[in-house]
Amino acid sequence: MARHEQDDSGTDRRGFLKLASLGSVATGAALVIGDEAEAAPVQTATDGYRETDHVKTYYAHARF
């Protein structure tokens, strides 16, 4: 039987998975510990659809 040489470059699958899981845990901890961001209030148009001059121009060119 042939002997297989083992690659000892320091990055095997198990080591990669350990580092990846530590990275995701650290990211989660940073999100929990970090300051909470407040979302800006969303301003919505209460008038609904408005047919402005540029909309009328588009309709004239599109022949609606």
N, C-alpha and C positions, 0 to 999 in steps of 0.2 A: 504494500500500500504506500501511496505517496504521502509525504508529510506536508501539511498545509502550513504555510508561514502565517503567523498572526500579525496583523498591523497594529502596533502599539503607538499610534499617533496621539493618543490621549483623548480622542473624541469618539467614543463608541455610542451606540444607540441608547444605552441605559444612562450614560452621563448626559447626553443631550436631553433626554426626557426629564431628568432631574432638574437641569438648569431651566428648561422651559416651564416646568411647573412652579419653580421658585420665582421666575419672572412674572407669571400670571398672579401669584399670591402677592407679590410686591406691588403690582399695579393695582390690585383690588384694595390693598391696605392704603395706598396713596389716595385712592378715590374716597375711601371712608374717612380718612383722617383730614384730608384737604378741606379748604373752605368751600361751603356750599355756594354755588353760583345762583343768582336770582335771574330769572328770565324776565326780559322786558315785556310789558303788557303789549299785546297785539292789538293794533288799531284796525278795525274792520270798517268798511264803508257800510253805513246803515241805509244809504239811499238805494242800494241795489245797482241795477244796470243803468248807466247813463249814456245817452247818445250824444257824445261831444262832437266838436267840429271835425276832428281827425277821423272819428268813426263814420261820420256822414260822408266824408271824402272817400274813405275806403269802400263804403257801400255804393257810392256813385261809380267808382272805377270797377267794382266787382259786379255791378248791375244787379243788386239785390232789391 
